[in-house]
Amino acid sequence: MTANKSHYLVSIPTQSPMKELWIRVLSLLGMAHWVVISTGAPRCTYYFGPFARRSSAEKAQLGYLEDLRGEGAQDIQVTVKQCKPARLTIFDEAEELMPILSP
């Protein structure tokens, strides 16, 4: 008796070199689109991107939201904007260090 083996093909989408270059240029100019997600608990701001088009960022935001909800994040707010973030994750350390004094 032979075992029936299934073969899975995993397709990882890759961008063309021109598209990667274009996104890099947009990022340098602060014109790339980013999904910005702020959470109240924990108090963090996350930047996901960059994206060449707003519509691409809007499509991708659902996956990011699902991941954060799965990790227990609460009070989630989402925006898509053109920016040039200095940091991709901003954690409110003051709240962690002194929770009594935080609002």
N, C-alpha and C positions, 0 to 999 in steps of 0.2 A: 504494500500500500504506500503510495507516495503522498507526501504532504502538498497541499495546494498553497503555494506561496504567492502572496500579493506583492506587487511592485508599486511603489509610490514615487511619483515624480514631483519633486518640490520645485516650484518656480518662484524664484526671488526676483521681483521686479528691479531692474537696473535702469538707470537713466543714461541717456546718450551723453557723450563727452560735451557736446554743445550745450545741452540742457544744464548739466552740472556747472559749466562755465557761466551760463546766463544767471543761474541762481547765486553763484558766488559773486558776480558783479552786483546783482540786486542787493545782496547782503551787505557788501561793502558800502553801498550808497544809502543803506537804511531803507530800501524800497521793497525788500522781501516781505512776504506775509508770514505772520507767526500766529499760532494758536496760543493765547495767553489764558491760563487757568489759575484762578485764585481759590484757595480753600480756606475756610474759617477754622477747621479743626482737622489736621494741624494747620496752623496759620502759615501758609506757603503760597508762593507764586511760581508757576512753572511756565516756561516758554518752550513750545514745540515747533520745530520748523528747521530751516526756512522752506518756504514754498514760493514758486514763481507766480502762482495765481491764487486769488482769494478763494475761488471755488475748490481748489485742491486742499487748501487748509480747512475749509468747512467740512469737506468729506472726511478728512482725517481726524477731526476733533472727536467724533463718536468713539473711536477706539481708545483715545486718551482718557475720555470721560469714564468709559467702562473700566479701564485699568485702575483709575483713582478710586472709583466707587468700590471696586473689589478690594482695595487696600483699606477701606473704611473711612475715606475722606468725607467730610461733611461741609455744608454751606458752600457749594461749588458754584462759581461764576465763570463764564466763558466769554471771551471776546476774540475776534480775529482782527489783527491790525498790522500795519506796516511799521516796522521799527528795527532797531539794531540793538538787541539786548546785550548788556555787558556780561550778565550771568544767566544761565539757563534755569537755575533753581534758586529762589530766594526764600530762605527759612527765617522766620521771626524768632531769633535766638533769645531775645529779651523775655518772651513769653515762657520759653523753656527754662530760663535761668531764674526768673522771678514770677511765677504764675499768679501770685497774690496781687501783684501790682498791675498786671495786664488787664485790659478791659474785658 
